[in-house]
């Protein structure tokens, strides 16, 4: 099966319309229809059901769509990593969540820069939950992730440190006068709904895009959040942090693709483990 055939099929399967798929691919519809039909003959099973009005996936088509997306993503990731491995593009792309692990990141960059043979490090600042996807699709070579919040499946990881969590509240809120709280204290705070992270179920609290937005909303008295202890050093005026005794610990890890053979990535990981 050729990559071109997979791209054709995935486009049709996602659009469920040959005309729209052809437009998306920048080609005419008849050759696209022939290519999909040829793929079905080669595989020996229908991938789509077609009527004059409707295109739908068969069971085999659903399997190929799922597997085809993964295969195409792997090919694209390989292309990106191969281009970055060219002699004239030496360097490492490190993905980190904007506003997180700031002190650790600064120490890591300084320590690695002092290593013999260090290469330039491009820091890719990501939105909430984006580090894993950019690492998997080849836009980054290595990343700082946070267990239990980030998905680590399929990645090689090493733990760098574990910390507790804080309730970050508007200054002057009644709970800020306490030395600590538990999660039950934060349930259903009157007039202060919990922030909602990307991908989480809908709720009354505001949808959060990044840490800067989150902290501003907290300072305005619109929400609160439970965040790792290391965020304390970055808190602006108008917010107060209180330790949450029973919140799950957060472990910062350095992660990289298991197929990586980059000496620069290995050196960066070793440096991180020495901090």
Secondary structure as GFF3:
##gff-version 3
##sequence-region A 1 275
A	DSSP	alpha_helix	3	15	.	.	.	ID=ss1
A	DSSP	alpha_helix	18	25	.	.	.	ID=ss2
A	DSSP	alpha_helix	29	43	.	.	.	ID=ss3
A	DSSP	beta_strand	48	50	.	.	.	ID=ss4
A	DSSP	beta_strand	55	57	.	.	.	ID=ss5
A	DSSP	alpha_helix	59	84	.	.	.	ID=ss6
A	DSSP	three_ten_helix	87	89	.	.	.	ID=ss7
A	DSSP	beta_strand	92	97	.	.	.	ID=ss8
A	DSSP	alpha_helix	102	113	.	.	.	ID=ss9
A	DSSP	beta_strand	121	126	.	.	.	ID=ss10
A	DSSP	alpha_helix	131	136	.	.	.	ID=ss11
A	DSSP	beta_strand	142	147	.	.	.	ID=ss12
A	DSSP	beta_strand	155	163	.	.	.	ID=ss13
A	DSSP	beta_strand	165	170	.	.	.	ID=ss14
A	DSSP	three_ten_helix	174	177	.	.	.	ID=ss15
A	DSSP	beta_strand	180	181	.	.	.	ID=ss16
A	DSSP	alpha_helix	183	186	.	.	.	ID=ss17
A	DSSP	alpha_helix	211	219	.	.	.	ID=ss18
A	DSSP	beta_strand	225	228	.	.	.	ID=ss19
A	DSSP	three_ten_helix	229	234	.	.	.	ID=ss20
A	DSSP	beta_strand	239	244	.	.	.	ID=ss21
A	DSSP	beta_strand	250	257	.	.	.	ID=ss22
A	DSSP	alpha_helix	263	274	.	.	.	ID=ss23
###
